[in-house]
Amino acid sequence: MTNNPSRNELGAFLKDRRCALTLRAMGIPDSAGRRRVKGLRREEVALLAAISADYYARIEQGRTQASTSVLNRIAQVLHLDTDQREYMYELADKSANGPRRPQQQKVQPQLRRLLNDLVNTPAIVLGRRLDILAWNPLASALVTDFARIPEKKRNYVRLVFTDPLMRTLYDDWQHVARTAVAQLRLEAARDSTDMRLCGLVGELNIKDEDFRRWWGDHQIPVSTIGTKLLRHPVAGDLTLHWDTVTCPADPDQQLVTLTADPGTPSHDGLRILASWAARTP
């Protein structure tokens, strides 16, 4: 077996996708009656991908690196969508001996300037591992006082799972939390050697049963935009649209903004919250 964590993760992902399929979904008659294996067998995936069963087994066990053409065929057999394919390629491309990204990140100056200008728009800057690198006062008033969190613990996924207030702030906390787990899994695919990320995953696996279950689902985020309903103690119910903008100077940093449709109670609520935050020490 390999010691390459990315290949091990690739094998786990392929197995998870394989087990999620059925012969009926693939248009193949099941004449064998009751099956002991959930989903497709390795041999069936290999047959449909036109590769040997031994070769596919070695890919799934992390004992060999598949070519791009083989990965394309496997992706087609497993019905992977665009995001799942990207995730698979990320895992297949990484080497345990490859270059490591610097552990410490500082917010880019242009993002800092944007934060300062967004007076009526909550905004935060997320870095690798979904670390919270910076925020504006309205984001702090909306979500939590980020400054009270020690810098090494200032991570969005950790906050969602360990701060009880998050479960009451987000109307659909489960969806928000599952999306955060999926985003973190994509981060893990990009750099499986990140020890801080490994430590974060290990910590949340121990602390939270939901995280542990959803981490094992191998779900991949499908969007960088969306809508959230927040129930805020000061501003009331807020329907906010979230968008992400990647920083050209550092693609590992993203500006996340929350906006409301003009003329709506949510839009008024953000202005009320901004006024309240300006008066609050």
N, C-alpha and C positions, 0 to 999 in steps of 0.2 A: 504493500500500500504506500501511497505517496505521503510526504510530509507537507505538500503544498496545500495550504488551507483553501485557496480559491478553487482548486480542482475538487477537493472534498465538498465544498459548497455547491459547485456545479453538479456533482453527482446527486446530492440531496435534492437540488432543484429539479433535475430531470426525472428523478424517481417520483417526486411529488406530482409533477405534471402527468407522468405516465399513469400513476394510480388514479388520477382524476378522470381518465378517459375510460370508455367502455367499447367493446366490440360493436355494439349497436350504434353508438355515436360515430364510429368509423365506417359504418356501412358494411361490416363484416358479420356474416351469420355465426352465431355461437352454437355450435352443434355438440359441444362437449358437456353440456349440462352444467351442474354446479361447479364453480371455479373456486379454488383455494386462494387465488391471487386477486387482490382488489385492483381493478383497472386492467391495463394491458401488461402482458409479460414482457420481459426484456427481449425475448426471442421474437415476439410479435412486432415490437418497435423496430428491431434490427431488420426484419423481413420487409416491412413497409418502407424503411429508409434505404433498402438495397445495400446493406452492409452485413458483415458476419455477426453472429450472435456473440462470439468471443470479443470482437472489436468493440461492440456496443457495451458489453459488460465491463471491459477495461475502462471505457470512458466514464461510465456511471460510478465505477469504483475508484476513480481518480488515478488510474495507473497509466494513462496515456493521454496525450493532447490531441484532440480531434482537429482536422483541417476545417477551413471555412466552408467548403462545399459539403462536407459531412454534417456540419452543424446546421447548415441551411436545410438539408433534407430532414434532419431530426426535428427542427423547428416546425417544418411543414407537417410532419407526422403527428406531432404533439399539439398542433393547432395553437401555436404561440402567437399572441398578438404583438404589435410593434414594440410595446414597452417590455414585454417578456423576452422578446428576441434581443433587444438591447442589453437587458440584464444578463442573458445567457452569454452574449459576446463579451461583456465586461468580465464575467467570471472566467471564461475560457482564455482570455488574453493575458491575465495577470500571472506573474511568477513571484514566488516567495523571495526570490533574490533580486527582484526588480527595484527601481529607484523608489525611495520613500518620500512622501510629501512632508514638509516641515510640520512639526506638531503644533507650533504656536502660530496663530493668525491674528492680525490686526485689521480692523475695519479700514477699507480703502477711503481716502480723503473725499472722493467724489460722492460716495455713498453717505458719508458723514454730512456733507453739504446738503444733500437731498433731505436727509432726516431733519435737519435744522429748518428747512423751508416748508416741510409738511406740517403746518400748524393744526389743521383740522382733519388730518388723516393719520390714524394710527399706523405706525410702520416700524419694523424691526429688520435687522440684518442678520441672516443666518449664515454660518460658515460650515466647515466640514463637521460631520456627525450631528448636524443641526444645532451646533453650539450657537448661543445667542451672543453675537459680537457687539451689537449696539442697538439702541432703540430711541424713540423720541418720547417726550413727556406724555403724549396722548396714549401711546401704546402701553406705557406703564400704568396709566390710570384705567385703561380698559382691561388689561389682563392681570398684571401683578406688579409689585415694586421689584423690578429686576435687580436693582442695586443692592437689595438685602440678601441676594443669593450669592454665595462665594463664587468667584470667577470660575474656578475649576468645576463647579457644579451647575454652572449656568448653561443648561442644555434644554432645548424645547421638549424633546421626548421625555427626558427625566421629569420635567415640570408637569407634563400632561399626566404622567402615571403616579407621581409621588405627592403632588399638591392636591389635597381633597377639594379645594375650592374650584379646581378645573372641572370637576365632575358636575358642579352646579352652574358654572359659567356657561359651558357649552350645552345647548339643548340636546344635541345628538353627540354626546361625549364619545360613545362607542365608535361612531364613524370617524370623528376627529382622531381618536387614538389609533385606530387601525390604519388610517392614512399616514400617521406619523411613523408607525412601525414599518410600513411599506417603504416610506422614504428613507428610513434608516437602513433597511435591507439593501436598497440601491447604493447607499453610501458604503456599505460593507463590501459590495461587489467591486466598487472602484478601488478600494484599498483594504485588502484582507489582512495586511500587516500592521494596521493602525491599532496599537495596543490600548490607547484610550478608548477607542470604539469597542474593542473586545471587552474591556473592563465595564463599559456602560451596558453592553448587552448582557454580560454576566450578572451585573448588579440587578438589572430589571427582571431578568429571568428568575432570580431568587425572590425578589420583593413582590412581584405581581403575577398572579396566575393568568390574567388576561394577556399580558405581554408575552408570557411564555407560550401560550397557545397560538397567538397570532403570529409570533415570530416563526413558528413551525409551519405556518400556512404558505409561506413563500409568495405572498401577494406582492405585486409591483404597482407603484403609483401610476395612474393613467392620465393625470392632468396636473398642470401647474396653475390652474385657476379653479374657482369654485365659490360656493356660497355657504355661509355659516349663520346659524341663529344663536345669538348670545343673550343670556338673561343677566343683565347687569344691575347691581343694587342701586346705582345712582341714575343711570341713563335708561333703565328699563329694557324692554325687549328690542334687540337690534338685529336686523337682517343685513349682513355685510358681505360684500364680494371681496374675495382675496385674490390677489394677483402677485406673481413673482417676476422680478427682472434680474437677469444674471449680469454681474459686473464684468465688462469687457477686460478690465485690467487684472481680474482674478476670478475666473469662472467658478471657483469654489465658494464664492460669496454671492448671496442673493438678497435683494431687497424685497421684502414681503409687505404689501400694503393692504389695508382694509378700508373699503369705501362703501358708501350708501347711495342709492338712487336719489337725485335731487328732488326736493319737494315731498319726501316721505318722512314719516315719524322717526325712522332710523337716522336720516340725515340730520333732523333736528336734534335727536338724541346725542349724536356725536358733538354737535356744537355746545349742547348743554354740558356734556362731559368735559369738553375743552375748557369751558369757562370755570367749571368746578375745579379742574386740575390746576388752573392758573391761580386760584385762590387758596389751594391746599399746600401747606409747606411740604 
